[in-house]
Structures are given as C-alpha cells and as structure tokens.
Amino acid sequence: MTFDSDAFIERFFRAFNNLDPGAIAAMMCDDAILETSFGAEAWGTRVVGREAVRAFYVDMFARIPDARWDELRRIVCPSHIVVESLATGTPRDGTRFETTICDVRTLRYGQIAAKRSYRRTSAV
C-alpha cells in the first residue's frame, strides 16, 4: 500500500484542530521526538516518546483551549513533510496570538519520527 501523504497531513491537522492529544500521539513513533518553537534551549522544548508527546499536548490544549492551525502550504518527500501553517489561539492567562509556523516532520514507516517546529517572532 502506498503512503498517502495528503490524507496523512489532513488527518494530522484534524487531530490538532480537534485538540485531540491521543490522535496526535497515535500518528507518532514510540520514540518520537517533538521539538517545539518555544523554550529556553536553541531547539525550543524537546519532548521524547509517544506518551510524553501526548502529555505535552494535553497540557498545551488546557492552556490554549481555542488553539488552531490552518495550513498555508506543504512540501512532501518520501521521508519528510514540511508544512507551513498559521497558528492562532488565546492562552487562558494571555493575549491572543497569530503566528506563522513551519514544521519539519521526519517520517518512519508511515508515522512521525520527529516533529520540529519553527515560528516567526517579533522579538529582537
């Protein structure tokens, strides 16, 4: 069976926009690496393992209950998917945000082995 990258990407956005950590984690490898676009380290915040990824998104969606991602464009290769999207939301204790995100997703056997996110920021 051929990997359907378009269906995979659409399923991934659906899981995110439904704020469904279980569905997101189900698309990840057991040893998946998630690197967010925010955090103290150069790579942002790093989370390793399917269950840790699920727990990360449980927490994030509790903090940003109206989070949403809308795809702008994509590039698909056999082992990688690059997706640009517009991320929006309002943290419970903060101000509404709107930012462009670029995800580089490394694939292994039809699952995400690594998801590395990058975003534009207005900080200098």
N, C-alpha and C positions, 0 to 999 in steps of 0.2 A: 504494500500500500504506500502510495506517495504522500509525503508530508504536505499538508495544505496550509501554507503559511498565512494566507489571508484569513482563513477560518480560525487559525490559532490566535492571530492578533485580535480579531474581533472578540473571541472568547475571553482573551486577557482583559481588554477594555471593559467588557461586560462585567467581569468579576470585580474590577476596580470600581466601576461606577455603581455597582450594586453594594459596594462596601462589604465584600464577602471574603474575609481572610482565608477561609477554608478553601474556596475555589481558587484563590491566588496560589496558595501553598500547594494545591494539587497539581498545578502546572509546573512546579519546581522539582528539581532532582533532590534526592535525600540530602546531599551535601552542598546544596545550592549556596551561592554567595550573593548577598544583596549589599550593594554599596549605594547609600542614599546621597542626595545632592546637598545635604546639610550635615554639620557635625564639626567637631574640633580638629579632626585629622585631615590630611590632604585629600583623602578619598571620601571624606564625609563621615558617615557612620557605617560600620561594617557589621553585618549580621550573617551568621553561617549556620546552615541547616534548615530543612523544611519547617520544622516545628518552631524554630526561632523566628523565621520569616513570618509565619502565621501569627505568632505572638506580637511581633513588631507591628503588623497591620491592625491587629485588634486594638492595640494602644493608640495608634495613629488615628484610626477612624473614630475612636471615642473622643479624641481631642479635636478632630476636624469632621464633624458629622455631616457636612454638606460638601465634602471633597468631591471633585470631578476632574476627569481627564478627557480632553477631546483631541483626537488625532489630527495632526496637520499634514504629515507626510511620512512615508516609510521607505526603507531600502531593505531588501531581503536577499540574503545569500544562504547557501546550504547550512552554514554553521553559525550565522549571526543574523540578527534582525536589529535594525536601527530605526527607532520611531521618535519623531518629534511630536510633541503634544502641548496643548495649552492646559495647564493645571490651575484650578481655581478652588477657593474654599475660604471658610471663615473659622479660624480656631476659636474654641469656646472662650478663651481669655485674650483674644487679639483682634486684629484688623483683617478684613477681607484681603486676600492676595490673588493675583493673577500673574502667572509667570510661564515662560516657555521652558519646557523640559526636553532633554534629549536622552533617551535610554538606549544603551548598547546591550543587547541580550545575546549571550552565548548559548547555543543550543547543544544538547546531547540527547540523542535518541528521542527526539520529539518533546523534550522538556527543557526548561530553562536551567542551565547550569550556573549562570551568573547574570545578574541584572545590575548594571552600573548606570546611575543617573547623574546627569549634569544639568544645570539650570543657569539661566541668566539672572544676574543680581544687580541691583543698583548701588550696592556698597562699593566703596573705593578701597 
